[in-house]
Amino acid sequence: MIDKQILKLREELNNSIINGEDYETIYKISVELDELIAEYYKKETSK
């Protein structure tokens, strides 16, 4: 589940960069992506 969210946000981030979105939008998506990746690794390492 979380890996699908990561892929979706990564695609959204890439599209935002390609489309020249403003910095605030790109930064917001980037932070959300970082948080999901950290959560994913935390869950993976606790197995």
PQR file with spaces between the fields and no chain letter, atoms N, CA, C, O and H, PARSE charges and radii, in Angstrom:
ATOM       1  N    MET     1       0.826   -1.197    0.000 -0.4000 1.5000
ATOM       2  CA   MET     1       0.000    0.000    0.000 -0.0000 2.0000
ATOM       3  C    MET     1       0.867    1.256    0.000  0.5500 1.7000
ATOM       4  O    MET     1       0.705    2.132   -0.849 -0.5500 1.4000
ATOM       5  N    ILE     2       1.781    1.335    0.952 -0.4000 1.5000
ATOM       6  CA   ILE     2       2.611    2.543    1.051 -0.0000 2.0000
ATOM       7  C    ILE     2       3.533    2.678   -0.166  0.5500 1.7000
ATOM       8  O    ILE     2       3.850    3.790   -0.588 -0.5500 1.4000
ATOM       9  H    ILE     2       1.913    0.623    1.642  0.4000 1.0000
ATOM      10  N    ASP     3       3.960    1.545   -0.726 -0.4000 1.5000
ATOM      11  CA   ASP     3       4.822    1.619   -1.899 -0.0000 2.0000
ATOM      12  C    ASP     3       4.069    2.187   -3.101  0.5500 1.7000
ATOM      13  O    ASP     3       4.664    2.870   -3.934 -0.5500 1.4000
ATOM      14  H    ASP     3       3.702    0.641   -0.384  0.4000 1.0000
ATOM      15  N    LYS     4       2.773    1.915   -3.200 -0.4000 1.5000
ATOM      16  CA   LYS     4       1.969    2.500   -4.276 -0.0000 2.0000
ATOM      17  C    LYS     4       1.810    4.001   -4.075  0.5500 1.7000
ATOM      18  O    LYS     4       1.808    4.761   -5.043 -0.5500 1.4000
ATOM      19  H    LYS     4       2.289    1.360   -2.523  0.4000 1.0000
ATOM      20  N    GLN     5       1.674    4.432   -2.816 -0.4000 1.5000
ATOM      21  CA   GLN     5       1.578    5.861   -2.528 -0.0000 2.0000
ATOM      22  C    GLN     5       2.885    6.558   -2.894  0.5500 1.7000
ATOM      23  O    GLN     5       2.879    7.672   -3.417 -0.5500 1.4000
ATOM      24  H    GLN     5       1.676    3.815   -2.030  0.4000 1.0000
ATOM      25  N    ILE     6       4.006    5.892   -2.614 -0.4000 1.5000
ATOM      26  CA   ILE     6       5.316    6.457   -2.953 -0.0000 2.0000
ATOM      27  C    ILE     6       5.437    6.623   -4.468  0.5500 1.7000
ATOM      28  O    ILE     6       5.873    7.670   -4.947 -0.5500 1.4000
ATOM      29  H    ILE     6       4.012    4.987   -2.189  0.4000 1.0000
ATOM      30  N    LEU     7       5.056    5.601   -5.213 -0.4000 1.5000
ATOM      31  CA   LEU     7       5.133    5.677   -6.670 -0.0000 2.0000
ATOM      32  C    LEU     7       4.234    6.790   -7.218  0.5500 1.7000
ATOM      33  O    LEU     7       4.620    7.507   -8.142 -0.5500 1.4000
ATOM      34  H    LEU     7       4.702    4.750   -4.824  0.4000 1.0000
ATOM      35  N    LYS     8       3.043    6.928   -6.649 -0.4000 1.5000
ATOM      36  CA   LYS     8       2.114    7.966   -7.096 -0.0000 2.0000
ATOM      37  C    LYS     8       2.681    9.360   -6.826  0.5500 1.7000
ATOM      38  O    LYS     8       2.635   10.241   -7.685 -0.5500 1.4000
ATOM      39  H    LYS     8       2.730    6.346   -5.899  0.4000 1.0000
ATOM      40  N    LEU     9       3.213    9.542   -5.623 -0.4000 1.5000
ATOM      41  CA   LEU     9       3.783   10.854   -5.286 -0.0000 2.0000
ATOM      42  C    LEU     9       5.033   11.153   -6.099  0.5500 1.7000
ATOM      43  O    LEU     9       5.268   12.300   -6.479 -0.5500 1.4000
ATOM      44  H    LEU     9       3.251    8.827   -4.925  0.4000 1.0000
ATOM      45  N    ARG    10       5.833   10.133   -6.366 -0.4000 1.5000
ATOM      46  CA   ARG    10       7.041   10.333   -7.184 -0.0000 2.0000
ATOM      47  C    ARG    10       6.651   10.798   -8.585  0.5500 1.7000
ATOM      48  O    ARG    10       7.276   11.697   -9.148 -0.5500 1.4000
ATOM      49  H    ARG    10       5.642    9.201   -6.057  0.4000 1.0000
ATOM      50  N    GLU    11       5.618   10.180   -9.138 -0.4000 1.5000
ATOM      51  CA   GLU    11       5.140   10.581  -10.464 -0.0000 2.0000
ATOM      52  C    GLU    11       4.582   12.007  -10.422  0.5500 1.7000
ATOM      53  O    GLU    11       4.822   12.808  -11.326 -0.5500 1.4000
ATOM      54  H    GLU    11       5.110    9.450   -8.681  0.4000 1.0000
ATOM      55  N    GLU    12       3.836   12.304   -9.359 -0.4000 1.5000
ATOM      56  CA   GLU    12       3.288   13.658   -9.210 -0.0000 2.0000
ATOM      57  C    GLU    12       4.409   14.693   -9.098  0.5500 1.7000
ATOM      58  O    GLU    12       4.323   15.772   -9.686 -0.5500 1.4000
ATOM      59  H    GLU    12       3.641   11.654   -8.625  0.4000 1.0000
ATOM      60  N    LEU    13       5.454   14.365   -8.346 -0.4000 1.5000
ATOM      61  CA   LEU    13       6.590   15.271   -8.199 -0.0000 2.0000
ATOM      62  C    LEU    13       7.286   15.490   -9.542  0.5500 1.7000
ATOM      63  O    LEU    13       7.581   16.622   -9.923 -0.5500 1.4000
ATOM      64  H    LEU    13       5.524   13.489   -7.869  0.4000 1.0000
ATOM      65  N    ASN    14       7.543   14.394  -10.250 -0.4000 1.5000
ATOM      66  CA   ASN    14       8.199   14.516  -11.558 -0.0000 2.0000
ATOM      67  C    ASN    14       7.378   15.370  -12.515  0.5500 1.7000
ATOM      68  O    ASN    14       7.926   16.213  -13.225 -0.5500 1.4000
ATOM      69  H    ASN    14       7.304   13.473   -9.941  0.4000 1.0000
ATOM      70  N    ASN    15       6.065   15.156  -12.537 -0.4000 1.5000
ATOM      71  CA   ASN    15       5.202   15.938  -13.421 -0.0000 2.0000
ATOM      72  C    ASN    15       5.196   17.412  -13.023  0.5500 1.7000
ATOM      73  O    ASN    15       5.173   18.289  -13.886 -0.5500 1.4000
ATOM      74  H    ASN    15       5.619   14.471  -11.960  0.4000 1.0000
ATOM      75  N    SER    16       5.217   17.680  -11.740 -0.4000 1.5000
ATOM      76  CA   SER    16       5.241   19.068  -11.271 -0.0000 2.0000
ATOM      77  C    SER    16       6.517   19.772  -11.723  0.5500 1.7000
ATOM      78  O    SER    16       6.486   20.930  -12.140 -0.5500 1.4000
ATOM      79  H    SER    16       5.236   16.968  -11.039  0.4000 1.0000
ATOM      80  N    ILE    17       7.628   19.064  -11.635 -0.4000 1.5000
ATOM      81  CA   ILE    17       8.906   19.637  -12.070 -0.0000 2.0000
ATOM      82  C    ILE    17       8.897   19.877  -13.573  0.5500 1.7000
ATOM      83  O    ILE    17       9.288   20.947  -14.040 -0.5500 1.4000
ATOM      84  H    ILE    17       7.653   18.123  -11.297  0.4000 1.0000
ATOM      85  N    ILE    18       8.452   18.877  -14.327 -0.4000 1.5000
ATOM      86  CA   ILE    18       8.413   18.991  -15.794 -0.0000 2.0000
ATOM      87  C    ILE    18       7.504   20.139  -16.232  0.5500 1.7000
ATOM      88  O    ILE    18       7.820   20.867  -17.173 -0.5500 1.4000
ATOM      89  H    ILE    18       8.135   18.008  -13.948  0.4000 1.0000
ATOM      90  N    ASN    19       6.376   20.294  -15.541 -0.4000 1.5000
ATOM      91  CA   ASN    19       5.404   21.327  -15.915 -0.0000 2.0000
ATOM      92  C    ASN    19       5.740   22.707  -15.369  0.5500 1.7000
ATOM      93  O    ASN    19       5.016   23.671  -15.616 -0.5500 1.4000
ATOM      94  H    ASN    19       6.119   19.703  -14.776  0.4000 1.0000
ATOM      95  N    GLY    20       6.839   22.801  -14.628 -0.4000 1.5000
ATOM      96  CA   GLY    20       7.276   24.102  -14.136 -0.0000 2.0000
ATOM      97  C    GLY    20       6.404   24.671  -13.033  0.5500 1.7000
ATOM      98  O    GLY    20       6.235   25.886  -12.926 -0.5500 1.4000
ATOM      99  H    GLY    20       7.427   22.018  -14.428  0.4000 1.0000
ATOM     100  N    GLU    21       5.854   23.790  -12.216 -0.4000 1.5000
ATOM     101  CA   GLU    21       5.043   24.255  -11.086 -0.0000 2.0000
ATOM     102  C    GLU    21       5.891   25.144  -10.174  0.5500 1.7000
ATOM     103  O    GLU    21       7.120   25.127  -10.238 -0.5500 1.4000
ATOM     104  H    GLU    21       5.991   22.804  -12.302  0.4000 1.0000
ATOM     105  N    ASP    22       5.215   25.915   -9.328 -0.4000 1.5000
ATOM     106  CA   ASP    22       5.945   26.803   -8.438 -0.0000 2.0000
ATOM     107  C    ASP    22       6.684   26.010   -7.352  0.5500 1.7000
ATOM     108  O    ASP    22       6.348   24.861   -7.062 -0.5500 1.4000
ATOM     109  H    ASP    22       4.217   25.929   -9.276  0.4000 1.0000
ATOM     110  N    TYR    23       7.681   26.643   -6.772 -0.4000 1.5000
ATOM     111  CA   TYR    23       8.565   25.992   -5.798 -0.0000 2.0000
ATOM     112  C    TYR    23       7.794   25.429   -4.615  0.5500 1.7000
ATOM     113  O    TYR    23       8.095   24.333   -4.144 -0.5500 1.4000
ATOM     114  H    TYR    23       7.954   27.576   -7.007  0.4000 1.0000
ATOM     115  N    GLU    24       6.806   26.167   -4.131 -0.4000 1.5000
ATOM     116  CA   GLU    24       6.054   25.741   -2.953 -0.0000 2.0000
ATOM     117  C    GLU    24       5.329   24.409   -3.196  0.5500 1.7000
ATOM     118  O    GLU    24       5.300   23.543   -2.322 -0.5500 1.4000
ATOM     119  H    GLU    24       6.561   27.058   -4.514  0.4000 1.0000
ATOM     120  N    THR    25       4.762   24.260   -4.359 -0.4000 1.5000
ATOM     121  CA   THR    25       4.069   23.017   -4.719 -0.0000 2.0000
ATOM     122  C    THR    25       5.054   21.859   -4.794  0.5500 1.7000
ATOM     123  O    THR    25       4.801   20.786   -4.247 -0.5500 1.4000
ATOM     124  H    THR    25       4.786   24.964   -5.069  0.4000 1.0000
ATOM     125  N    ILE    26       6.165   22.075   -5.465 -0.4000 1.5000
ATOM     126  CA   ILE    26       7.185   21.028   -5.610 -0.0000 2.0000
ATOM     127  C    ILE    26       7.742   20.646   -4.244  0.5500 1.7000
ATOM     128  O    ILE    26       7.929   19.465   -3.951 -0.5500 1.4000
ATOM     129  H    ILE    26       6.371   22.947   -5.910  0.4000 1.0000
ATOM     130  N    TYR    27       8.001   21.630   -3.428 -0.4000 1.5000
ATOM     131  CA   TYR    27       8.542   21.368   -2.089 -0.0000 2.0000
ATOM     132  C    TYR    27       7.564   20.564   -1.246  0.5500 1.7000
ATOM     133  O    TYR    27       7.967   19.623   -0.563 -0.5500 1.4000
ATOM     134  H    TYR    27       7.849   22.590   -3.667  0.4000 1.0000
ATOM     135  N    LYS    28       6.289   20.918   -1.285 -0.4000 1.5000
ATOM     136  CA   LYS    28       5.254   20.224   -0.513 -0.0000 2.0000
ATOM     137  C    LYS    28       5.195   18.746   -0.912  0.5500 1.7000
ATOM     138  O    LYS    28       5.162   17.869   -0.048 -0.5500 1.4000
ATOM     139  H    LYS    28       5.961   21.682   -1.841  0.4000 1.0000
ATOM     140  N    ILE    29       5.181   18.477   -2.198 -0.4000 1.5000
ATOM     141  CA   ILE    29       5.134   17.090   -2.670 -0.0000 2.0000
ATOM     142  C    ILE    29       6.399   16.356   -2.256  0.5500 1.7000
ATOM     143  O    ILE    29       6.338   15.198   -1.845 -0.5500 1.4000
ATOM     144  H    ILE    29       5.207   19.189   -2.899  0.4000 1.0000
ATOM     145  N    SER    30       7.533   17.014   -2.361 -0.4000 1.5000
ATOM     146  CA   SER    30       8.807   16.418   -1.995 -0.0000 2.0000
ATOM     147  C    SER    30       8.855   16.024   -0.520  0.5500 1.7000
ATOM     148  O    SER    30       9.344   14.950   -0.171 -0.5500 1.4000
ATOM     149  H    SER    30       7.583   17.956   -2.695  0.4000 1.0000
ATOM     150  N    VAL    31       8.345   16.897    0.335 -0.4000 1.5000
ATOM     151  CA   VAL    31       8.314   16.603    1.771 -0.0000 2.0000
ATOM     152  C    VAL    31       7.390   15.419    2.054  0.5500 1.7000
ATOM     153  O    VAL    31       7.733   14.538    2.842 -0.5500 1.4000
ATOM     154  H    VAL    31       7.947   17.770    0.052  0.4000 1.0000
ATOM     155  N    GLU    32       6.233   15.396    1.420 -0.4000 1.5000
ATOM     156  CA   GLU    32       5.307   14.270    1.591 -0.0000 2.0000
ATOM     157  C    GLU    32       5.967   12.967    1.149  0.5500 1.7000
ATOM     158  O    GLU    32       5.837   11.940    1.816 -0.5500 1.4000
ATOM     159  H    GLU    32       5.955   16.112    0.780  0.4000 1.0000
ATOM     160  N    LEU    33       6.669   13.015    0.035 -0.4000 1.5000
ATOM     161  CA   LEU    33       7.353   11.836   -0.477 -0.0000 2.0000
ATOM     162  C    LEU    33       8.439   11.374    0.490  0.5500 1.7000
ATOM     163  O    LEU    33       8.564   10.179    0.758 -0.5500 1.4000
ATOM     164  H    LEU    33       6.775   13.849   -0.506  0.4000 1.0000
ATOM     165  N    ASP    34       9.215   12.302    1.006 -0.4000 1.5000
ATOM     166  CA   ASP    34      10.259   11.958    1.979 -0.0000 2.0000
ATOM     167  C    ASP    34       9.675   11.294    3.217  0.5500 1.7000
ATOM     168  O    ASP    34      10.236   10.329    3.735 -0.5500 1.4000
ATOM     169  H    ASP    34       9.113   13.272    0.788  0.4000 1.0000
ATOM     170  N    GLU    35       8.548   11.814    3.690 -0.4000 1.5000
ATOM     171  CA   GLU    35       7.911   11.239    4.877 -0.0000 2.0000
ATOM     172  C    GLU    35       7.421    9.814    4.613  0.5500 1.7000
ATOM     173  O    GLU    35       7.569    8.939    5.465 -0.5500 1.4000
ATOM     174  H    GLU    35       8.092   12.598    3.270  0.4000 1.0000
ATOM     175  N    LEU    36       6.844    9.584    3.448 -0.4000 1.5000
ATOM     176  CA   LEU    36       6.387    8.242    3.103 -0.0000 2.0000
ATOM     177  C    LEU    36       7.553    7.263    2.968  0.5500 1.7000
ATOM     178  O    LEU    36       7.464    6.120    3.415 -0.5500 1.4000
ATOM     179  H    LEU    36       6.724   10.296    2.756  0.4000 1.0000
ATOM     180  N    ILE    37       8.630    7.710    2.358 -0.4000 1.5000
ATOM     181  CA   ILE    37       9.807    6.853    2.199 -0.0000 2.0000
ATOM     182  C    ILE    37      10.384    6.504    3.570  0.5500 1.7000
ATOM     183  O    ILE    37      10.756    5.356    3.813 -0.5500 1.4000
ATOM     184  H    ILE    37       8.702    8.639    1.995  0.4000 1.0000
ATOM     185  N    ALA    38      10.459    7.485    4.461 -0.4000 1.5000
ATOM     186  CA   ALA    38      10.964    7.226    5.814 -0.0000 2.0000
ATOM     187  C    ALA    38      10.064    6.232    6.539  0.5500 1.7000
ATOM     188  O    ALA    38      10.554    5.330    7.219 -0.5500 1.4000
ATOM     189  H    ALA    38      10.158    8.418    4.263  0.4000 1.0000
ATOM     190  N    GLU    39       8.752    6.394    6.398 -0.4000 1.5000
ATOM     191  CA   GLU    39       7.804    5.472    7.023 -0.0000 2.0000
ATOM     192  C    GLU    39       7.968    4.056    6.452  0.5500 1.7000
ATOM     193  O    GLU    39       7.920    3.072    7.189 -0.5500 1.4000
ATOM     194  H    GLU    39       8.355    7.127    5.846  0.4000 1.0000
ATOM     195  N    TYR    40       8.161    3.971    5.145 -0.4000 1.5000
ATOM     196  CA   TYR    40       8.347    2.682    4.492 -0.0000 2.0000
ATOM     197  C    TYR    40       9.584    1.973    5.030  0.5500 1.7000
ATOM     198  O    TYR    40       9.523    0.796    5.386 -0.5500 1.4000
ATOM     199  H    TYR    40       8.200    4.771    4.546  0.4000 1.0000
ATOM     200  N    TYR    41      10.704    2.685    5.090 -0.4000 1.5000
ATOM     201  CA   TYR    41      11.939    2.067    5.588 -0.0000 2.0000
ATOM     202  C    TYR    41      11.843    1.699    7.058  0.5500 1.7000
ATOM     203  O    TYR    41      12.400    0.690    7.490 -0.5500 1.4000
ATOM     204  H    TYR    41      10.754    3.641    4.801  0.4000 1.0000
ATOM     205  N    LYS    42      11.143    2.509    7.816 -0.4000 1.5000
ATOM     206  CA   LYS    42      10.962    2.203    9.234 -0.0000 2.0000
ATOM     207  C    LYS    42      10.208    0.884    9.405  0.5500 1.7000
ATOM     208  O    LYS    42      10.576    0.051   10.233 -0.5500 1.4000
ATOM     209  H    LYS    42      10.691    3.329    7.464  0.4000 1.0000
ATOM     210  N    LYS    43       9.151    0.707    8.613 -0.4000 1.5000
ATOM     211  CA   LYS    43       8.377   -0.533    8.670 -0.0000 2.0000
ATOM     212  C    LYS    43       9.207   -1.722    8.185  0.5500 1.7000
ATOM     213  O    LYS    43       9.141   -2.804    8.768 -0.5500 1.4000
ATOM     214  H    LYS    43       8.852    1.384    7.940  0.4000 1.0000
ATOM     215  N    GLU    44       9.976   -1.526    7.136 -0.4000 1.5000
ATOM     216  CA   GLU    44      10.784   -2.606    6.569 -0.0000 2.0000
ATOM     217  C    GLU    44      11.893   -3.062    7.536  0.5500 1.7000
ATOM     218  O    GLU    44      12.185   -4.254    7.634 -0.5500 1.4000
ATOM     219  H    GLU    44      10.030   -0.647    6.663  0.4000 1.0000
ATOM     220  N    THR    45      12.492   -2.123    8.231 -0.4000 1.5000
ATOM     221  CA   THR    45      13.591   -2.484    9.126 -0.0000 2.0000
ATOM     222  C    THR    45      13.106   -3.091   10.435  0.5500 1.7000
ATOM     223  O    THR    45      13.878   -3.728   11.151 -0.5500 1.4000
ATOM     224  H    THR    45      12.255   -1.155    8.152  0.4000 1.0000
ATOM     225  N    SER    46      11.824   -2.896   10.748 -0.4000 1.5000
ATOM     226  CA   SER    46      11.299   -3.454   11.993 -0.0000 2.0000
ATOM     227  C    SER    46      10.783   -4.888   11.828  0.5500 1.7000
ATOM     228  O    SER    46      10.353   -5.512   12.798 -0.5500 1.4000
ATOM     229  H    SER    46      11.197   -2.379   10.165  0.4000 1.0000
ATOM     230  N    LYS    47      10.825   -5.393   10.625 -0.4000 1.5000
ATOM     231  CA   LYS    47      10.348   -6.767   10.358 -0.0000 2.0000
ATOM     232  C    LYS    47      11.317   -7.790   10.906  0.5500 1.7000
ATOM     233  O    LYS    47      11.084   -8.992   10.776 -0.5500 1.4000
ATOM     234  H    LYS    47      11.173   -4.886    9.837  0.4000 1.0000
